[in-house]
Amino acid sequence: MPDNHGSPMEPLDFDFLLNRYDAELARKDKLNDSLSFPAGILIAVVGALCIVGQNFSYTPGRLKPIFTLLLVGDGVAAVGCLICLGIAYHGKSYEYVERLGVLRKAQLDLFEWYEQIEGKPEDAATDFREELDSRIIEAADRNALNNDRRTGFLYLARVWLFVLLAMGIATGLTYIVDTVQNPKKTPTIRIENFSDLGKELNMASKPAIAVPAPPKPTFPENRVIKEGTIPKR
């Protein structure tokens, strides 16, 4: 194929194409591994916020609306982070070059077709190489686009996660202030009629009257049957 200057264009180096193809697939695996760290932090922070939200006193005052707004902000940040992580992990289709057996069959069919049209084997080899290069380029470009999109959503997930951590710290500080201002009282257990309870405990501790065991059942004796007679039982 001639370029703008009328001279034939040199095909891209095959090793270069193959390295780019392999690099995008390796990048895909790296992105999959990098999703586990923010997901683990998200689960831990959300779990801690659930515990804090349940133990807050919600006493009427200035802290209650502040804490409520912080919890709502935490929820929005957590949902945003979760959505971005889900998009970055799920729903991306990657393209792969066909299996070697299929490529080998396509090569043999192409050489056979060139023999039928009385073409040159060199032209068949060149045609196969160009087809293979185009397939590698298509797969590498599509995989690169998917990786770029996943990288963008993973970046947004980290931004949401940083927002969640910052608001989570503020939520935790508000919870600490509420704990200091409104300490929880330790519940006390009052036992009334303690003397009656002691009598009941003493009666329960007395040994029960032993009941005589019933007689042991007898085991049936063996049957003796004479040969030639019908047994009665």
C-alpha angles and dihedrals in degrees: 000000000000121000128219091286095054095250121121115265119239114232118244116268110270093222089053092053092046092049091052090048092050092044093057092049090049088048089054091055091047091053091051090053093047092058094068096067099057090039091056092048090048092053092048094048094046090049092051091048091052091055092047092048092052095048098046112113096222089208111173109263143082096307096058098066092039092051092045092052091048091051091050090050090049090053093050092049092047092050092047091050092047093050093050091048091049093051091046092051105036137051103027119129117206125202124227133188113252122268119278094249091055092047091049092052091048090052093051092047091050093050090048091051091051089051090053092053090042093245128156121268088227090060090050091052092048092048092050091048092052092048092049092047091051091051092050091048092049092050095045093048094049092046090048091053091050091048091049091053093046090049090053094051091045089054091051090049090055091049090053089046092054089050089050092050092049093048090042090057090051089048091051093050090050089051091051091051090049091050091053095046096041108031115188115248118234108241115242124212117218119200114203124196090023091172092057089048090054091052091051091050091050091050090049091051094055113103114254120244110265114243115213113250117245118254117278112259117245121245114235117255123242119270118242112207123183116221114255094026129100111241116238094215 
